C-alpha cells in the first residue's frame, strides 16, 4: 500500500510540474505602465483563443481629475464608442519561434484610437516583466508591463 501511495504521489507531482512548465508565460494579468509618464494605467488580462492571444482591460487607474469612464471616441473599428474598461486592446498575438516572444498581432491605444502592429517578449531573467512594442513602419513605442501577483 505504501508503494502505491508513493507512486500515486509521484504521478500527481509529475502532472502538476508538467502543467506549470507548459503553461504559456504570457497568460495572466499585467499592470500596464505608461511609457511617457511612468504611471500605472491599467491591468490587462491576457487570454488564449484558438492559439492566439488577446488582452482585455479589466481595471483602470485614473486620477481624480480624469474621466473615470473613458470611451474610445477616436477608434475606427468595432471598438468605436466603447468604454476603455472591458475593451480588448490586444488582438491576434501569435507565439513566435521563441517560447518567450509573441508577434503579428495588434494593440489599440484607447486614448487616441490608433491601432499599432504589436510584438511582445519576456526577458528570460525577468519573468515578471513583459515588454510590449507597438509600431508603425520603423516608428515604435515600447512599454513595460509587470505581472500582477495573485
Secondary structure, DSSP 8 states (H G I E B T S, - for coil): -HHHHHHHHHHHHHHHHHHHHHS-TT-EEEEEE-TTT--EEEEEEEEEETTEEEEEEEEE---TTS-TT-B-TT--STTTT-BSTT-EEEEEEEE-SSTTEEEEEEEEETTTTEEEEEEEEE-TT-TTEEEEEEEETTEEEEEEEEE---
